[in-house]
Amino acid sequence: MMRPAADLPRVYLCRAPVDFRKGMRSLAVLVEQALGHDPFAKTLYVFTNRRRDAVKCLYWERNGFCLWHKRLEQARFKWPRHLDGAVIALDGQQLNWLLDGYDLRALTPHKALFYKTVL
C-alpha cells in the first residue's frame, strides 16, 4: 500500500475544488499560475473535487511528476473550512488524518467500510 508519508517536509492543500479531469500537467500549471508556487519544489500539493469525495496529490520526484488519487465510496473528505487562504499548509500527519477521513478540527474519522467484491 502506497500513500503519502507522515514525515513530508511540506504539504499544501488547495481549498478550492478543481476539475478532476485535470491530469499531472494541468495540476502543475495550476500550482504555478493560480497558486504562485513552484511545482518542482519538494512539496506535495493536495486537491479535491467539487463533491469532496476524492483527492489528488501531486508532487515532483527527481525526474517527473507523480499523482496519487483516492476516491471515497460513501463519505466525503472533511476539507478544513475553519482556516483562511486559498492554500493551507499542513504537515504530513495532518494530511494522513485528512486522508483517513478525520475532520482536522474535531479529529473524528469516517467509518471503516468492508466489502467482499466490487461487482
C-alpha positions in Angstrom: 0.0 0.0 0.0 1.4 3.4 -1.0 0.3 6.6 0.5 2.0 9.9 1.3 4.4 9.6 4.2 3.7 11.2 7.6 7.1 12.9 7.6 6.6 15.0 4.5 8.5 18.3 4.6 5.7 20.5 3.1 2.1 19.8 2.2 -0.2 22.4 0.6 -3.9 21.9 0.4 -5.7 23.8 -2.3 -9.0 24.9 -0.7 -11.0 25.5 -3.9 -12.3 22.4 -5.7 -10.7 21.5 -9.1 -12.0 19.7 -12.2 -10.8 16.1 -11.7 -10.4 15.6 -15.4 -7.2 17.5 -14.9 -4.0 15.4 -15.0 -0.5 15.9 -13.8 0.4 18.7 -16.3 -2.7 20.7 -15.8 -2.4 20.5 -12.0 1.2 21.5 -12.2 0.2 24.6 -14.2 -2.5 25.3 -11.6 0.2 25.1 -8.8 2.5 27.5 -10.7 0.0 30.0 -12.2 -3.0 30.1 -9.8 -1.3 29.3 -6.5 2.0 31.0 -7.3 4.1 28.1 -6.1 7.0 26.1 -7.5 5.6 22.7 -8.7 9.2 21.3 -8.8 9.8 22.0 -5.1 9.9 19.2 -2.6 6.3 19.8 -1.8 3.1 17.8 -2.1 0.0 19.6 -3.4 -3.4 18.3 -2.5 -6.6 18.9 -4.5 -10.2 17.9 -4.1 -13.2 17.7 -6.5 -16.5 19.6 -6.0 -18.2 16.7 -4.3 -15.2 16.3 -1.9 -15.3 12.5 -2.3 -11.9 12.4 -4.0 -8.4 13.8 -3.6 -5.4 14.1 -5.9 -1.9 14.6 -4.5 0.7 16.0 -6.9 4.5 16.1 -6.3 7.7 16.2 -8.3 10.1 13.3 -7.8 13.6 13.7 -9.2 12.7 13.5 -12.9 8.9 13.5 -13.2 5.6 14.3 -11.6 3.7 11.7 -9.5 0.0 11.7 -9.0 -1.7 9.9 -6.1 -5.5 9.6 -6.2 -8.1 8.5 -3.6 -11.8 8.3 -4.0 -14.2 7.5 -1.1 -17.1 5.1 -1.7 -19.6 6.7 0.6 -18.3 9.6 2.7 -16.8 13.0 1.9 -13.5 14.4 2.9 -13.7 17.0 5.7 -11.9 19.9 4.0 -10.7 22.4 6.6 -13.1 25.4 6.3 -12.0 26.9 9.6 -8.7 28.1 8.1 -8.3 31.1 5.8 -6.5 31.4 2.5 -6.5 29.8 -1.0 -3.8 27.4 0.1 -3.4 25.8 3.5 -0.1 24.5 4.9 -0.3 21.1 6.6 2.2 18.6 7.9 2.3 15.0 6.8 0.5 13.8 9.8 -2.4 16.2 9.3 -2.6 15.1 5.6 -2.8 11.4 6.7 -5.6 12.3 9.2 -7.4 14.0 6.3 -7.0 11.0 4.1 -8.2 8.7 6.8 -11.4 10.8 7.0 -10.7 12.9 10.1 -12.1 16.3 10.5 -9.0 18.3 11.4 -11.0 20.4 13.7 -12.7 17.7 15.7 -10.5 14.7 14.9 -13.4 12.3 14.2 -12.9 9.8 11.4 -15.1 8.3 8.7 -16.4 4.8 9.5 -14.5 1.9 8.0 -16.1 0.0 5.1 -15.6 -3.7 4.4 -16.6 -5.1 1.0 -16.3 -8.6 -0.4 -16.4 -7.7 -4.2 -16.6 -4.6 -6.5 -19.3 -6.2 -8.6 
